C-alpha cells in the first residue's frame, strides 16, 4: 500500500534579494502527521474546527476565582 503524500514547491526567500540564482525544487513528503502540504509549505496552520462547536466549548469553561 502506498501512503498518501504531500508536496511543496520551494523557492527563494522573499527577504533574500541579493541572491542572483536560486533553483526551485519540489519536496515530496509522505503524509505521516496531521500537517498537510499547505502547513508544511507556508508555516501557517488551518483551523479545521467548526466555529459553533469551538464557541460552545469556550463558553462551557469555568475559570476558577
N, C-alpha and C positions, 0 to 999 in steps of 0.2 A: 504494500500500500504506500502510495506517495503522499507525504504530508502536504498540507496547504502551505503556501509561501507568500511572502510579501516582497515587493521590490521598490527600491527608491532610486531616484536619479540624483546623483551628487554633482554639484557644480562649484564654481569658485565662490568663496565667501564674499558677500557684498561689501564688507569693510576693507577687503584686500584689493585696492585699486592699483597697487604697484606691480602686481604680477602680470607679465606680458602674455604668458601662455598658461592655460590650465586645461587638463583633459577631463571631459565629462566621463563619468562611469556609472554603471548600474550595479547596485548591491542587491543580490538575491538572498533573502533571509528566510529560512524555514519558520513557519508560524508555531512557536513553542510557548508563547505567552499571550496575554490579552492585548498587548500592543499590536497595532496594525501598521501598515505602510505609512499612513499619514502621520501617526505619532512618531514613528522612528525617523521619518524624513524631516519633520519640522520641529520636533521637540514640544509641540502643542498637543494637549490631550482633549479628546472629545468626551463630553459628559453624556453618557448614554442612558441616564435615568429619566424617568417620567416626572416632569415638574410637579404634578399634583401629588404623586407619592412622596417626593422629597419634601414638599411643603407640609404634608401630613406628618411625616416623621419629625421634622423640625419643631412643629407645634406640640408634639407629644413629649418633648424633652422637658424634664423638670430640673431646674437649676437649684442646687442646694443653697440655702442662705446662711 
